Amino acid sequence: MKNIIRSFRSDRDVASLVGKLLRAGVFTASAVALLGGIIYLVRHGSEVPDYRTFKGAPEELRHLPGIFKGVWSFSGSAIIQLGVVVLLATPILRIFFSAVAFAIEKDYLYVLITLIVLGIIIFGMVGGLGG
């Protein structure tokens, strides 16, 4: 733990680590979505889409358990959705990491502000008031 605290001595180190986190998240999301796209095209590339009617994502791909079930069965659509989830999780992890970095630096006002922002984002993603 002391090594971690020493590594956060300067704001430049924290900014560099956050940048690496964001790059890694975007790269991972892109790689996962690309893999899903390749699988999808191999299986469905010869199908002709009907653009006259809009068909959104299937119900099973709108929730994490359905996405993971589809990934387990190598569904191209589910793997693409997982890439989107990873992309959405990247800035949320950045906010969480920033809160930890501020806590290590003992900057408790910024910890509080960062946790409030994180709470608002999670509250909004979970569905708010359920209405």
N, C-alpha and C positions, 0 to 999 in steps of 0.2 A: 504494500500500500504506500509506503514511503517513496518508492520509486515513481509511482504514479503522481504523487503530489509534487515531487521534484520536477517531473516532466512538464508540469503546468506553470512553471515559473513566470513565463511571459505570455502576454495576450497574443503575441505572434504565434506561439506554439499552439495555443488553443484554436486560433483561426486556421492554422495549417491543418490541424487534425480534423476540424470540422469540414474543411474543403475536401480532404481525402475521403471522409465519410460520405459526403454528397456525391463525389465522383464515383466511388465504389458502388453506391446505391443505384445511381443512374446506369452505370455500366452493367450491373447485375440485372436490373430490370430490363434493359435492352437485350441482353443475351437470352434471358428467359423468354421474352416476347418473340424474339427472332426464332428460337427453337420451336415455340408453339406455332408460329406462322409457317415454318417449314413443314411441321407435322400436319397442320391443317391443309396446306396446299397439296401435299402428297396424297392425302385422303379425299379431299373435296375439290381439287383444282379443276377438274373437268366439268363440274356442275355449273349450270348457267343460273345466275341469281335473278330473282324477280324483284325489280326495283319499283314496281307499281304499288307494292304493299310493304309497309315497314314492319319488320319483325325485330324487336329488341332482343337483348340477351335472354337466353332461356332462364327460367326461374331458378334452376339449380346452380347457375353461374352468378347469382346475385348475392350469395352469402358464402362466407369462408368455408364452412363444412362441405358445401357442394363443389366449390372450386377444388378443394383438396381431394375430394373423391374423384373428380374428373382428372386431376393431375395423376392420381394413382393409376388410372386406366389409360393414361397417355392420350387424353383428348386434347387436340390442338387448341380448341377454343378455351378450355380450362387453363391450359398453360399460358396462353396469351393473357387471360384474366389474372393469373398469378403474377405475371410481369407488371400489370397495372397496379396490383396490390403492393408489390415491392416498390414501385415508383411512388405511390402515395405514402408508403411507410417511411420513405427516406427523409423527408423534411420533418416528420414527426420524431424520428430517431434523433435528428439533429437538435430539435428543441429539448428532448430529454437529455441528450449528451451535454448541451449547454447548461442545463440546470445542475447536472453533476459537476461540471467544470466550475460553475459559480460557487457551488457548495464547497468544493475543495479550496477555492480561493477565499472562502469565508465572506463572500459578498452576498449576504442574505437577502437584501432588498431585491437584487436581480434574480436570486433563486425564487423568491415569492412571485415576482412578475412573470418569470418564465413558466412556473408551474400553473399560474392562472391562465396564461396563453395555452399551455398544453391541455388544461382542463376544458377550456372553451372548445378547442378543436375536437377533443375526444367526445365531449358532450354533443357537439354538432354531428359527429359521425355516427354516434350510437342512435340518434334519432330525436334528440332534444327532449321534449315533453311527451313524446309518444303520440302526438296528435296527427 
